[in-house]
Amino acid sequence: MKIHTPPNIGEEIQKVWDSGFITEGEYSDLFEKKFSEYIGNPNTCLVNSCTSALSLASRVIGIEKGDEVITTAMTCMATNEPFFNDGAKLVFADIDPKTGNIDCSDIEHRITDKTKAILVVHWGGQPVDLDEINSIAKKHNLKVVEDAAHAIRSSYKNINIGNHSDFVCFSFQAVKHLSTGDGGAIACKSVHDAERIRKLRWFGLDRKFKGPSRWEQDIPESGFKYHMNNINARIGLLQLPYLDPLIDKHIENSLILDSSIDNNKIKTLSRKTDRTSSCWIHSLLVEDRDDFRSYMKNNGINVDVAHVSNLKYSVFENFKTEELPGLREFDEHLINIPCGWWLSPDDISFIIKNINSYHSR
């Protein structure tokens, strides 16, 4: 992974620093406005990480000890930890090994009278079946939270991710499509939820308070220090004009890889025609993953798994469930290969050549 560096980034950060106002301020407000416009949802709030966004979703939903959240184990631990930290019982559904996404057919039978939410992840940027998931949620009066850390500019049925569910959480972490060093955003379906989150992200205080001092207002609900500062927001504003060309290159490279890989020991993931992926990573399922990883690294190509099943972490051991065959297959055979904006056509050709020449030893 490489991090895109806009021109003059050092000079612009220095200007923010020298201004003496480096906490949440004018750049934070402007970046929030610009990113909201980019995804097409005005109810979008900047925060300091995707994990903070998920934590705020959990708070607003009202997750408490004993509540259940149906989720996927095939993700970064940061997806599930905020709900776990609020006392939720994590109920792991199986995934579709053809996509890496939660298996919609394995959700509804897991719903109980304690279920509060369905938590989904768009693996690698490929959107989950949002119509089906939101239909299940509506039927059972549940909230839907999307972890869209991989999915900036992904779309489902011609609508940008960020507009389909109750809460959609984005990441601007170091190696994501849009990096602010660290940061995130949460897009809400409800204006009321967005207004509440804007207070919760900054101790419960209302930055629009009109009194003589914002510190003299009441705090009706305890909040967090989850806001994005001016420095990270300034980086985001510098990155935003480059975002579409960078993602276009990811998509182009990923499509070339899909159409060119020809090896019976390797499977590419499925793509559905009613949605588009931002192609943050390019995942393969390989018969002998460890052998393939060693082979590729010996040929100068860095490959890795990115994430592993959360059921492998002892912190979640109390939530282990019956056999999840899709999860097991995906977790055992997953490997991610480079598809980033920094790769030249020769780089892509070299990767394809080595993949197609591979045979387990």
C-alpha positions, 0 to 999 in steps of 0.5 A: 500500500502507498499513501497519496501525497498531494502537492504542497501538503507540508506547506498547507499543514504548516499554515494551519499550525501557524494559525494557532487554531488546530482543533475542530474549526473552519477546515473541519466544517468545510471538509464535512460539507465537501465530503457530504456533497461527494457522497450525496448525503447532507446528514454526514458528520466528520469524526477522528476514525471509522472506529469512532463512527461505529462507536457513535452508531452504537450509542445512538442505537442505544446498544446496552449489555445483553443486546444482540448485534448480528454481524460478520466475523470477516472484517477488521476487529475494529468493526465489532469492538465498539458494539462489544465494548457497549455490552453487545452480544455479537451474533456472527452470521455466515458469509458468502465465500464468493464475495466475502460479504455477509450471507443474507440468507443466514441473518433472519433465523438469528434474530431474537427479541434481544436483537437491536441491529445488523452490522455489515461490511462491504468487503474490498468495496463490493457492496452487500445486498442492501435491499435485502438486508434493509428489508429484513431490518424493517420487518423486525424493527432493527437498525442497519449499520454499514462499515464502509471503510473499504467503500468510498465511491462504491455504489448500489443500484446507482446510488452512492454508499452512504445513502441506504441505511441508518448509519454508514461509517467511512474510514480516512485511515492511512492506507484507505482511498482517501487518507487524512492520516487518520479520520472518518465520517458517519452518514445518517439516514436521519437529520435528528441522528446527525444533529445528535452525533455532532454534539456527541463527537465533542463531549456533548457540546453544541458548537452552534451554541449562541451564548457568550461562551460555548462552555456555559451551555448545558450538556444533556448527554455525555459525549466523546472526543471524536471530532476531526481536527483542522489539520486532518481536515485540511489534508482531506480537502487537499486529497479530495480532488485526487480521489476519483482518479485514484479510485478509477485506477484501482478499478481499472487494475482490478478489472484487468486482474479479474479478466487476466488471471487464469489458474485453476488453483486460484479463484477470483471473487464474484461481481454483481452487475447492480453495484460498483466496487471501489476496489480498495483491495483485490481478493483471491481464494487460493488453494494453498495460501501459504505456499502462494504467499511465499511464492509471490514474495519470492518473486518480489510481490507483496501479498497478504490477508488484510483481515482474519476471522474475528472468531480467531481473537480470544476477546470474542471467544464467548461468541463462537457459534456453530460451523460457518462454512462460508467463513471457514472457506474464505478465511482459510484461502483468502489472499489480497494482491496489489491493485493500487493506483501506484501500479504501472501497466508493467507492474500489473502484467508482472503480477498476472504473469506470476499468478498464472505461472504459479503451481503449488509445490 
